Structures are given as structure tokens and as C-alpha cells.
Amino acid sequence: MTPDHDPFLLSEVRDGILTVTLNRPASRNALSQAMLSALEDMLESVAADPAIRVLVLRGAGPGFCAGHDLREIRAFDGPARARLFAQCSRMMQRLTTLPVPVIAQVHGIATAAGCQLVATCDLAIAADTARFAVSGINVGLFCSTPMVALSRVVPRKAAMEMLLTGDMLPAPEAARLGLVNRCVPDAELAEAVQALARKIGSKSRSAVALGKPAFYRQAELPLAEAYAHTAEVMVRNMEAHDANEGIDAFIGKRAPVWAD
């Protein structure tokens, strides 16, 4: 887990739920190179820690995440920019391969790569005052890497309109399009996220760790291949302790006791 002395991330663990706060409030938690490195290190720690069952990402200060640090990018040369975008893409992909679910807790703004981060997380709950945009076009930058995640969670025409206009999308519309699971009043945001995290955390960790990557894998496969792949996953799942325990508990009308 990320230690609390890390200047870019703050962490808190309770009942297997790790809450990590992006901690650059003055820059709206912009994803600088150092921030991305801290996130990569944190994700590797989470992957190696069997006590963590759910990861929650949130932002300090007035917003969730404003995307890349444009001042930093402007100062970089071409090779340095290529390394930065590759690092960001690597971090985003690591979120999807992490063995635990990741929930975005969104308030304020989530723009450009910050919107990409929301789209990449497995689940997202937003304050009803939150706003979303892939706004690079407003400064002459088409949000090409953010659109990878965005176009996989919202309808294509909606994604294209966001990319071409850079307009802000209010939280209720983001929920309607599927960018976030739902929006709630600001005062209820933290508890809504924690309630969802607790519910997921009560399930078998091994089953979740098996099912999450299968979800993303099958979504990219043709239908027949998707069924073949998920059938293999089901067989492996059925061989696990928790599946047998869960079925026995269901038959015996008792609560299951997971191995993990």
C-alpha cells in the first residue's frame, strides 16, 4: 500500500477497503509524471496484498482530476512526452488487470485524462454536481488516449460529441450514458461509495479476481470465442474452494465462510 508520507497519494484502509486520495489539490490532482509513478507503485502494492478487497480512488480539494499536467507536458520534448503518455496508458491498463475492483469517487471535475481515469475504473459514483469532459480540443489537443476508455463505456456518438466539443457533461447525463454508475447528492457521496465497496468486499475475493479479467477479456472477443473463454473460467471457478463453500452454504441455508 502507498504510505501516507507519499506527497502525491494519501491512503486509508478499513475492513479491506483501501481508499486512495489523489493529493495535488492546487492543480486539481493533475496526472504529472510523479503522480503516475506513485499510482503505478500503489497498484502493484495492492495487487500483492491479499488483505485488500476493494480500491477506492478519490481526489483531494475541489475536484477529482483535471487530467495531465499541461505545464509539465509543454516543458517536455518529444521523447519525454511519448514516455509520459506510455506511462499513463500503462497505469490505466493496470487498473483493469488489478485483481480487485476499483471504484472512482468523483466530485468537482473529471476532465481529459481525469475523465479517462473515471471511464477506466470498474465502477464510478459521482456527486450530482460533478462534471466530466474530454476537453483537450479546447487547447488544440484531441483527447486521443482518453477516448480509448471513453469510447468503451459510452455510446460512440456521445463519445464523439464530447471529444469534438470539449463541453462539460453534468453528472446526471454521465450516469445516463454509462460513464458513471449513478450520481448522488454531494453530502451522500462518500457513504454511497463505501456502501458499495463494503457490499463488494463481502464477496469471495478469489471469485472476483477470476471474474474481473474475464469480463474485460470476453468483451473484446467475438461471440463464440467469448463463450469458449468464459466457459474455461467457469470451470476454474468451480474448482476453487470458495465456489464449493458458497454452494454448500446456499444448500445448507447458512452464510458462506470464504477462504480469503
C-alpha positions in Angstrom: 0.0 0.0 0.0 1.1 3.6 -0.6 2.5 5.1 2.6 0.8 8.3 3.9 4.1 10.2 3.6 3.9 10.0 -0.2 3.2 13.6 -1.2 1.0 12.6 -4.2 -1.2 9.9 -2.7 -2.9 9.5 0.7 -4.2 6.1 1.8 -6.6 4.7 4.4 -7.5 1.1 4.9 -10.7 -0.1 6.7 -12.2 -3.5 6.6 -10.3 -4.5 3.4 -11.3 -1.3 1.6 -8.3 0.8 0.5 -9.2 4.4 -0.1 -6.5 6.3 -2.0 -6.7 10.1 -2.4 -5.0 11.9 -5.3 -3.2 14.7 -3.4 -2.4 17.6 -5.7 -5.4 19.8 -4.9 -3.8 23.0 -6.2 -3.5 21.5 -9.7 -6.9 19.7 -9.5 -4.9 16.5 -9.0 -3.3 16.7 -12.4 -1.6 13.4 -13.5 2.0 14.5 -13.5 4.8 12.1 -14.2 5.4 11.8 -10.5 1.7 11.2 -9.8 1.6 8.5 -12.4 4.7 6.8 -10.9 3.1 6.9 -7.4 -0.1 5.4 -8.8 1.8 2.6 -10.6 3.6 1.8 -7.4 0.4 1.8 -5.4 -1.3 -0.5 -7.8 1.5 -3.0 -7.7 1.3 -3.0 -3.9 -2.5 -3.6 -4.0 -2.1 -6.5 -6.4 0.4 -8.1 -4.0 -1.7 -7.6 -0.8 -4.4 -10.3 -0.3 -6.0 -8.2 2.5 -7.2 -5.6 0.1 -10.6 -6.4 -1.4 -11.7 -3.1 -3.0 -9.8 0.0 -4.1 -11.5 3.4 -4.0 -9.9 6.4 -5.9 -10.9 9.9 -5.0 -9.4 13.4 -5.3 -8.4 16.0 -2.7 -9.6 19.6 -2.9 -12.2 20.9 -5.3 -12.1 18.3 -8.0 -11.4 14.7 -8.8 -8.8 15.0 -11.5 -8.1 17.6 -14.3 -6.1 15.2 -16.5 -2.5 15.7 -17.5 -0.3 18.5 -16.1 -0.2 20.7 -19.2 2.6 22.8 -17.9 4.8 19.7 -17.5 3.8 18.4 -20.9 4.6 21.8 -22.5 8.1 21.7 -21.0 8.8 18.1 -22.2 10.5 17.3 -25.5 9.0 14.7 -27.9 10.6 11.6 -26.4 9.7 12.7 -22.9 6.1 13.2 -23.9 6.0 9.8 -25.5 7.2 8.2 -22.3 4.6 10.1 -20.3 1.7 9.0 -22.5 3.0 5.4 -22.5 3.2 5.6 -18.7 -0.3 6.8 -18.4 -1.6 4.2 -20.7 0.3 1.5 -18.7 -1.2 2.8 -15.5 -4.8 2.8 -16.9 -4.4 -0.8 -18.2 -3.1 -1.9 -14.8 -6.3 -0.7 -13.3 -8.3 -3.2 -15.5 -5.9 -6.1 -14.7 -5.9 -5.4 -10.9 -7.4 -8.4 -9.1 -9.7 -6.2 -7.0 -12.5 -3.9 -8.2 -11.7 -0.2 -8.4 -14.3 2.4 -7.7 -14.0 6.1 -8.7 -15.5 8.5 -6.1 -16.0 11.6 -8.3 -16.6 15.2 -7.2 -16.0 18.5 -8.9 -14.5 18.0 -12.3 -13.0 15.0 -14.1 -11.5 16.2 -17.4 -9.3 14.8 -20.2 -7.2 12.0 -18.6 -9.2 12.5 -15.4 -12.3 11.6 -17.4 -10.3 8.7 -18.8 -9.5 7.6 -15.3 -13.2 7.5 -14.4 -14.0 5.6 -17.5 -11.2 3.1 -16.8 -12.3 2.3 -13.2 -14.5 -0.7 -12.9 -17.2 1.4 -11.2 -17.9 5.0 -10.5 -20.2 7.0 -8.3 -20.3 10.8 -8.8 -21.7 13.7 -6.8 -24.7 15.1 -8.6 -22.7 18.4 -9.1 -19.7 16.7 -10.7 -18.9 17.4 -14.3 -17.0 15.5 -17.0 -15.2 16.4 -20.2 -12.6 15.3 -22.7 -11.6 19.0 -23.1 -8.3 18.8 -24.9 -9.8 20.0 -28.1 -10.3 23.4 -26.4 -6.5 23.9 -26.3 -5.8 22.2 -29.7 -5.3 18.7 -28.4 -7.7 15.9 -29.4 -8.0 13.6 -26.4 -6.8 10.5 -28.3 -5.7 8.4 -25.4 -8.7 9.3 -23.2 -11.1 8.3 -26.0 -9.9 4.7 -25.7 -11.5 4.3 -22.3 -14.4 6.7 -23.0 -15.5 5.0 -26.2 -15.6 1.7 -24.5 -18.1 2.8 -21.8 -20.4 5.4 -23.6 -22.2 5.2 -26.9 -19.9 6.2 -29.9 -21.9 9.3 -30.9 -21.9 10.6 -27.4 -18.2 10.0 -27.1 -17.5 11.7 -30.4 -19.6 14.7 -29.4 -17.7 15.0 -26.1 -14.4 14.7 -28.0 -15.2 17.2 -30.7 -16.8 19.9 -28.5 -14.9 19.6 -25.2 -18.2 20.5 -23.5 -18.8 19.7 -19.8 -21.2 16.8 -19.2 -23.2 17.1 -16.0 -23.3 14.1 -13.6 -26.9 13.0 -14.3 -26.1 12.9 -18.1 -22.9 11.0 -17.4 -24.9 8.4 -15.4 -27.5 8.2 -18.2 -24.7 7.5 -20.8 -23.0 4.9 -18.5 -19.8 6.9 -17.8 -20.7 6.5 -14.1 -23.0 4.0 -12.4 -25.0 6.7 -10.7 -24.9 10.1 -9.1 -25.9 11.1 -5.6 -26.1 14.3 -3.6 -22.7 15.6 -2.6 -23.3 15.0 1.1 -24.0 11.3 0.4 -21.1 10.6 -2.0 -18.6 9.1 0.5 -21.1 6.9 2.2 -22.6 5.7 -1.1 -19.1 4.7 -2.3 -18.2 3.0 1.0 -21.6 1.1 1.0 -20.9 -0.2 -2.5 -17.3 -1.1 -1.5 -18.5 -3.0 1.6 -21.0 -5.0 -0.4 -18.4 -6.0 -3.0 -15.8 -6.6 -0.3 -18.2 -9.2 1.3 -17.9 -11.4 -1.7 -15.3 -14.0 -2.4 -12.0 -12.3 -3.3 -10.8 -15.2 -5.4 -14.0 -15.3 -7.5 -13.8 -11.5 -8.1 -10.1 -11.9 -9.0 -11.0 -14.5 -11.6 -14.1 -12.8 -12.9 -12.9 -9.3 -13.4 -10.2 -10.0 -16.0 -12.6 -12.4 -17.7 -15.2 -9.6 -18.1 -12.7 -7.4 -19.9 -11.3 -10.2 -22.0 -14.6 -11.5 -23.2 -15.8 -8.0 -24.2 -13.1 -7.8 -26.8 -13.7 -11.3 -28.3 -16.2 -12.5 -31.0 -19.2 -14.2 -29.5 -18.1 -17.8 -29.9 -14.7 -17.1 -28.6 -16.1 -15.2 -25.7 -18.3 -18.1 -24.7 -15.3 -20.5 -25.0 -13.2 -18.3 -22.8 -15.8 -17.8 -20.1 -16.6 -21.5 -20.1 -13.0 -22.2 -19.2 -13.2 -19.5 -16.5 -16.3 -21.1 -15.1 -14.6 -24.5 -14.8 -11.7 -23.0 -13.0 -14.0 -21.1 -10.7 -16.0 -24.3 -9.9 -12.7 -25.9 -8.8 -12.0 -23.2 -6.3 -12.7 -23.6 -2.6 -15.0 -20.6 -2.3 -17.3 -21.9 -5.1 -17.8 -25.2 -3.3 -18.2 -23.4 0.1 -20.7 -21.0 -1.4 -22.8 -23.7 -3.0 -22.7 -25.8 0.2 -23.7 -22.7 2.3 -26.6 -22.0 -0.1 -27.9 -25.5 0.2 -27.4 -25.5 3.9 -29.1 -22.1 4.3 -26.1 -20.5 6.1 -23.7 -17.7 5.4 -20.6 -18.8 3.5 -17.1 -18.6 5.0 -14.7 -17.5 2.3 -11.1 -18.8 2.3 -9.9 -15.3 1.6 
